[in-house]
Amino acid sequence: MQGEIESRIKDCSTNLRCLFPLLRDRNIPRKVKVLIYTTILRPILVYGAEAWTLTSRTRSRVVAAEMRALRLIRGVTRLDKMRNDDIRRELGIESIVEFVERQQ
């Protein structure tokens, strides 16, 4: 199971790299970027999540993969020291862990 989760994280990171110029562009509205995240990146990350058993390590890795995309959309880095909950609230996105638990 852990190998499958790692594979999902890797696939999401690969697609995030492809979408990086688009998500970084300040001329594109934030709503469009959030739509891209919710329709492309999140489904790639949580594919098959109904069968996952999340340990604390895998939960942390999935949240980190999610926050990598959300911080890019928001335009902040970890050095800006914004809380994950604040970024999610500002973008209007549910936590990936809550999303997975609801699917299960």
C-alpha positions as CSV (number, residue, x, y, z in Angstrom):
1,M,0.0,0.0,0.0
2,Q,2.8,2.4,0.8
3,G,4.3,1.8,-2.6
4,E,1.1,2.8,-4.2
5,I,0.8,6.0,-2.2
6,E,4.4,6.9,-3.1
7,S,3.6,6.2,-6.7
8,R,0.6,8.6,-6.5
9,I,2.7,11.3,-4.9
10,K,5.4,10.8,-7.7
11,D,2.7,11.1,-10.4
12,C,1.3,14.2,-8.8
13,S,4.7,15.8,-8.6
14,T,5.5,15.0,-12.2
15,N,2.2,16.7,-13.3
16,L,2.9,19.6,-11.0
17,R,6.2,20.2,-12.7
18,C,4.5,20.2,-16.1
19,L,1.9,22.8,-14.8
20,F,4.5,24.9,-12.9
21,P,4.6,27.8,-15.4
22,L,0.9,28.0,-15.6
23,L,0.4,27.9,-11.8
24,R,3.1,30.4,-11.2
25,D,1.8,32.9,-13.7
26,R,0.4,35.9,-11.8
27,N,-1.8,36.9,-14.8
28,I,-3.9,33.8,-14.5
29,P,-6.8,34.2,-11.9
30,R,-6.4,32.3,-8.7
31,K,-9.9,30.6,-9.3
32,V,-8.6,29.1,-12.5
33,K,-5.5,27.7,-10.7
34,V,-7.7,26.2,-8.0
35,L,-9.9,24.7,-10.6
36,I,-6.8,23.1,-12.2
37,Y,-5.7,21.7,-8.9
38,T,-9.1,20.3,-8.0
39,T,-9.7,18.7,-11.5
40,I,-6.3,17.5,-12.5
41,L,-3.8,17.3,-9.6
42,R,-6.0,16.2,-6.7
43,P,-7.6,13.3,-8.6
44,I,-4.1,12.1,-9.6
45,L,-3.0,12.2,-5.9
46,V,-6.0,10.4,-4.4
47,Y,-6.7,7.8,-7.1
48,G,-7.5,4.6,-5.2
49,A,-7.6,6.3,-1.8
50,E,-10.7,4.3,-0.8
51,A,-8.4,1.4,-0.1
52,W,-5.6,3.3,1.5
53,T,-4.5,2.8,5.1
54,L,-2.9,6.1,6.1
55,T,-0.1,5.9,8.6
56,S,1.3,9.0,10.1
57,R,4.2,8.9,7.7
58,T,2.1,8.5,4.6
59,R,-0.4,11.1,5.8
60,S,2.4,13.6,6.2
61,R,3.7,12.8,2.7
62,V,0.3,13.3,1.1
63,V,-0.3,16.6,2.9
64,A,3.2,17.8,1.8
65,A,2.4,16.9,-1.8
66,E,-0.9,18.8,-1.5
67,M,0.7,21.8,0.1
68,R,3.4,22.0,-2.6
69,A,0.7,22.7,-5.1
70,L,-1.3,25.0,-2.9
71,R,1.7,27.1,-2.0
72,L,2.5,27.5,-5.7
73,I,-1.0,28.6,-6.4
74,R,-1.1,31.0,-3.5
75,G,2.4,32.4,-4.5
76,V,4.1,31.9,-1.2
77,T,7.1,29.8,-0.1
78,R,7.8,28.0,3.2
79,L,10.0,30.9,4.1
80,D,6.9,33.1,4.3
81,K,5.8,31.0,7.2
82,M,2.1,30.9,6.4
83,R,0.1,28.1,8.1
84,N,-1.3,25.4,5.9
85,D,-4.8,25.9,7.3
86,D,-4.6,29.6,6.4
87,I,-3.6,28.8,2.8
88,R,-6.4,26.2,2.5
89,R,-8.9,28.6,3.9
90,E,-7.9,31.4,1.6
91,L,-8.1,29.2,-1.4
92,G,-11.3,27.5,-0.3
93,I,-10.0,24.0,-0.5
94,E,-10.7,21.1,1.9
95,S,-7.7,19.3,3.4
96,I,-6.6,16.3,1.4
97,V,-6.7,14.1,4.5
98,E,-10.4,15.0,5.2
99,F,-11.1,14.5,1.5
100,V,-9.6,11.0,1.6
101,E,-11.3,10.1,4.9
102,R,-14.7,11.2,3.4
103,Q,-14.1,9.0,0.4
104,Q,-13.3,6.0,2.5
